[in-house]
């Protein structure tokens, strides 16, 4: 755990450095990979990315405070917590970004799904860097384990590096989603729902071994319920899109290849990252 990084003699939060780098990465990648026939001009896309970054920060903070409302008994303490305390709920990011994309689609009179297909894969690139910040800062860790890559976090030792698990899976989603978009960008909504389903399905299982989250009953927590619902909704969205596209013979093989790419990337990245963590931890 390395919560601070010294730059030019000053100690800075590793978490916030990674968040800033993640936002910069999204803007750089999206601007660099913008298709020539994309409905938004370069300057409009850049404006949308910057507004989405602000909305994502506000959304993740508001969702965290809403799901921890019992900690704040009056508006003053709520406002103080928003500006001065830590604590974020990542689900607020895609929800806020989706809202900003929807507004942009309305203003520019283009399809929401066309914009979302292109942009949402880059959220997974940010997740890789963002979860690195969590890993360095010692938050969002898992339950105790005896695996070779177990890490020490805040006031606990030998726990699942759930932050690293998410880094690995987010990278795999990003790589496979980019393949799917390049292959079938004309099938509106396919990449968007693929990203939502892949990420939600992972988070559903990963939440079982995280140390936090409000329990609903037994080991089933509120985040499990939320991500299960998102998984089912997005899976249904994929099925509807495949059916309505009229290109089933083309879409299904592309989806199968994307899934293969996801698992190959997952396996390679897992070996590398978990090996590095094992060496550092021991």
N, C-alpha and C positions, 0 to 999 in steps of 0.2 A: 504494500500500500504506500503510495507516494502522493499524498493530498496536495502538496505544493511543489511548484517548479520554480527554480531561481532563474530569472532572466535579467541581465544587466544589474545584478546585485539586489534585485527585489523579488520577494517570494510572492508568487501568484497562484491562484487556485487552479489545480490541474483540471478539475471538472469544467470550470468556465472557459479555460483555454480550449479544451476539446469541443465544447459547444460552439464557440466562435469558429473554430476550424471546420467543424461539421457544416455550419451554415455557409461558410466560404466555399466549401467543397461542393455543396448543392448548386450554388450560383454558378460556379466555374463549370461544372459538368453539364448542367442544363443549358448554359449559354454555348458551350462548345459543341454539344451534340444536337443542337436545335436543327430540325430538318428544314430543308429549303422551302418546302411547301407548308410549313407550320403556319397556322392561322394568325398567330401573334407576331408582330414585328420584333426585332431584337430589343429595342428600347422598351416596348410594352411587356415583353417577357421579363426583362430585368426588373421593371417596376413591380410586376406581379410577384417575383421571387422575393424581393425585399419586403413587400407588404405581407407576404405569406410567412416570412421569417418572424416578423413582429407579431403577427397573429398567432403563430405557433407558440411563441414564448408566453404570450398572455393566456392562451388556451390551456397550456399544460399547467400553468400556475393556478388558474381559476378552477380547473378540474380537481387538482390536488386539494385546494382549500374546500371545495364543495364536498369532497369525499372524506374530509377530516373536519367537518363543520363543528363537531362537538368540542373541538379544542379552542374555538374562538367564540366567546360569549357575547361580544358586542361588536358593532361596526368598526370601532377604533382598533380593536385587537385584530380584526380581519384585515383591515387596511395595512396595519403595521406588518402583519405576517406576509402580505402580498409583496411589499417592497423591501422588507428587511430580513426575512427568514428563508431558509432553504426549503426543499420539498417540491417535487414536481411529479405530475402524472402524465406519462408520455402519450397516452391515448388522446389527450387534449391537442397534440400536435396534428395528427392526421385529420381530426375533426375540424380544427380551425383552418387548416390548409384547404381542406375540401370546401369549406364555406367561402374562403377567399377565391378559390378557383371558380366556384359557382357564380360569384358576383362578377368576376372577370368575364366569364362566358356570357352572362346576361348583357354586360356593357358592350362587349365586342360582337355579340350576336353570333356566337359559335357554339358548338356542342360542348357541354361540360365533360363528357366522356373522352372527347378528343384531347382536351387539355390534360385531364386526369391521367389518361393512359401514358402520356409522355412524362409527366412530372412525378408521379408517385413512386416510380422505381428509384428515383434519386433520394427519396426519404430513407431508403434502406442504406444507401451509402453514408448518409449522415448518422444513422444508427450505429454503424461500425465505429465511427470516431466518438460519438456521444457515449456509447457504452464503455469505450476505453476510458473516458473521463470518470465514469462510475467505478470502474475497476481500480483506477489509480486513487480515487477519493475514498474508496472503501464503503460505498453505499450500494443498495440494491443487490446484496449478496444472498446466498442461499442458506439452506439448513446444514447442519453438521454432516460431514462425510469423512471417509478414510481413504479416498482416492489419491493417487500420486499427485494429482494437480490441485488438491485442496489448497485454499488460500487462507490467510489471516485477514480479517476485516476489522471493523470498529468494535473493539472490546470483545471480540470472539476469535477463535482460532479453528482451523481445519473445517472450512465450510465450502460448499459448492460455489465455484466461480460462475454464478448464473449470468453475470455481466459478460463474461467471455463466451458463454454459450450463445448469447444473443448476438454478439459481434460476429461469431462464426456463421450463424444462420442468416443474419441480415446480409452479409456479403454474398452468401449463396443465392438468396432471393434476388439481390441486385443483379448479379451476373445472369441468372436465368431469365429474369424479367426483361433485361435489355435484349436478350436473344429473341424473346417472344415479341417484343415491340418491333424490332427490326424485321422480323419475319411477317408479322400480321398486324401492322399498325392500322390497316384499313378496317379491321374488325373492331368496331368501337366498343370500349368497355372491357375487352378481354384482359389486357395487361393490368388495368386498374383493379379488377376483381381478383385477378391472380395474385397480385401483391397483397391485397387485403386478406384473402383466404390463407395464403402461405404464412404471413406474419401472425395472424390471429390463431391459427392452428398451433404454431410453435408456442406462442405465449400461453395458450390454454394449458399445455403440458408443463411448460417451464414454471408457471406459477405454483405448481404443487411442491416444488423444491425451493421456492423463495421463502425467506424468513418473514416477510411482511405480508400485508393484505388483510382486509377485514374478513373474518370467517363468517360463512352463512350457516353451514352445518358440517360438523366433523372437519375433515381436511379440505372441504370444498369452500373456496373463498369467493368474494365478490368479483375479483378480476377473472376467475375461472368462468363464472356465469357470463360476464360481459364478452369475453373472447370466444366462448362457445357460441353465443348468439351471433357474433360477427362472422365466425367461421361458417355457420349454417346459412346466413343471409348471403354471404359472398359466394359460397359454393352454388347456391341456387342461382345467383346472378350469372355465374359461368355457364351453368346448364342452359339458362334462357338464351344467353348470347350465342352459344354453339348451335342451338336449335334455330334461332332467328336468322343467323348469318347465311344459312343455305349453303355453307361451305364446310360441312361436317368432315368430309374426307380430307380436307386441308387443315382444319383447325385442330382436330384430335391428334394427328401425328405431331403437330407443332407443340401442343401441350405436353405430350409424352416426352418429346425431346427436351423441353424446358425442365421437366421434372428430373430427367436424367442428369442434365447439366447441374441442377440444384444439388442433387445428392453427390455427384462427383466433386463439385466445389466444396460441399460440406465436409466430405471425407478428407480431402487434401488440406483444407484450412484447419480442420479440427486437429489433425496430427501435428501441424506446425505450431499453432497457437498453444495448445495444451502441453506440448513438449516444452515450449519456451517457459510457460508458467511453472511446470514441474521443476525445471532447472533453477529458476529464480527463487521459487518457494523453498527449495531444499539446498 
